[in-house]
Amino acid sequence: MLEEKFIPDYDMEPLDADELELEEESLFREIRIIADRGQSPVRIDKFLIDHVANTSRNKIQQAADAGSISVNGKVVKSNYKVKPLDEIVITLNTPAYDNSIIPEDIPLDIVYEDDVLMVVNKPAGLVVHPGCGNTHGTLINAVAWHLKDNPDFDPNDPQVGLVHRIDKNTSGLLVVAKSAAAKAHLGMQFFNKTTKRTYNAVVWGNVKEDSGTVTGNITRNPRNRLQMCVSSDDSVGKHAVTHYRVLERLSYVSLVECNLETGRTHQIRVHMKHIGHILFNDDVYGGDEILKGTNFSKYSQFVRNCFKLCPRQALHAKTLGFVHPVTGEMMFFDSELPQDFLAMVEAWRKYSSASAGYMND
């Protein structure tokens, strides 16, 4: 028996130039197979090649090397011999779908546009690029529709389009290149860290330092493939640096501004968790639980109402600055906090004001 499912797609934080192919490292197929009662002993790599469609021996070996093959709940190597009724689970990072980008008439909030680029303000809930479980209805499908009459723009050409991206449930500013030259120029700015990007986030807890810097290599969490984490080994993962400053302290949460020096997968979410301040309502990293505060039922109800006001991680890509690839002009864009984010912040402001002098953090 074979059962296949797609692990949900979580888009990335902005990518540096060495990652401009928009690598799909967070897209996974999870396949579960139960061996027949009469199964004869056979190496698991050979068994999987015979039972998993759209894959190769090399992909199977990569999964084995990564510890992504388990039998009856235990990780096994490629030479394991399959036995009758073994329950086998393999996680592959090969998308099993046609990822051709088809233009779709989806509303776009275009902040700026000219002949070579456009800046858009992405709403929360919109995936930026097709992936497993999100093969259509994405930001790039919307861009393809908007530019469908532009003969020089091919949404399936990796040399044009998104230069960076943000998570599905993060809102905010993105730049899209209409030409290969513009994408290469903008990509080098991301690589050289000359772009200006700030995010606003609400995090659990009182961030006591007014400002600070988090430095730590980011790698995939070996215990949870949907999460990234800060590596304890400096030789593992990708170098990442996040600067932050507190904008406002609101009782049991803090409104902070984060400035990205690098652009790694889930960087702000991981770095803030690393210093003990998980993003508010971040369901991937545990922020959708009440992590700070009192045991009073009225407080619990207040937090649940805040979760409803902003039903996603409280993260917004607020500003974006770069040098125009043709004119050489410094371009800078600032976006308003979206309504769900703002409503949640206002609720915390009212709660904090009403509770002033009565709370111990």
BELLINSUL-V897061 format. One record per pair of residues at least 12 apart in sequence whose C-alpha atoms are under 6 Angstrom apart, sorted by the first residue. I is the first residue (numbers start at 0). GAP is how many residues later the second one is. If there is no record, write none. Layout:
i = (I:I)
gap = (GAP:GAP)
This chain:
i = (0:0:1:1:2:2:3:3:4:5:5:6:8:9:10:10:10:11:11:11:11:12:12:12:12:12:12:13:13:13:13:14:14:15:15:15:16:16:16:16:26:26:27:27:28:28:29:29:30:30:31:31:32:32:33:33:33:34:34:34:35:35:36:36:37:38:40:40:40:41:41:42:42:42:43:43:43:43:44:63:63:67:67:68:68:69:69:70:70:71:100:101:102:102:102:103:103:103:104:104:105:108:115:115:116:116:116:117:117:118:118:119:119:120:120:121:121:122:123:123:123:124:124:125:126:127:152:158:159:159:159:159:159:160:160:161:168:169:169:170:171:171:171:172:181:184:194:194:195:195:196:196:196:197:197:197:197:198:198:198:198:198:199:199:199:199:200:200:200:200:201:201:201:201:201:202:202:202:202:202:202:203:203:203:203:204:204:205:205:209:209:210:210:211:211:212:212:213:213:214:214:215:215:216:216:216:216:216:216:217:217:217:217:218:228:239:240:240:241:241:241:242:242:243:243:244:249:250:251:251:279:279:280:280:281:305:308:308:309:309:309:317:317:318:318:319:319)
gap = (32:33:30:31:28:29:26:27:25:23:24:21:18:157:155:156:157:153:154:155:253:152:153:250:251:252:253:150:151:152:249:149:248:174:175:247:170:171:173:174:66:105:64:65:62:63:60:61:58:59:56:57:54:55:51:52:53:49:50:51:48:49:47:48:46:45:40:41:42:39:40:36:37:38:34:36:37:38:33:13:14:22:23:20:21:18:19:16:17:15:55:39:38:41:42:37:38:41:37:40:36:12:62:63:59:60:61:57:58:55:56:53:54:51:52:49:50:48:45:46:47:43:44:42:41:12:25:21:17:18:19:20:23:15:16:14:143:145:146:145:144:145:146:144:143:140:126:127:124:125:62:122:123:60:61:120:121:58:59:117:118:119:56:57:115:116:54:55:113:114:52:53:77:78:112:50:51:74:75:76:77:49:73:74:76:47:48:47:48:35:36:33:34:31:32:29:30:27:28:25:26:14:24:13:14:20:21:22:23:12:13:19:20:18:41:22:20:21:17:18:19:15:16:13:14:12:102:101:40:41:33:34:31:32:31:38:31:35:30:31:34:16:17:14:15:12:13)
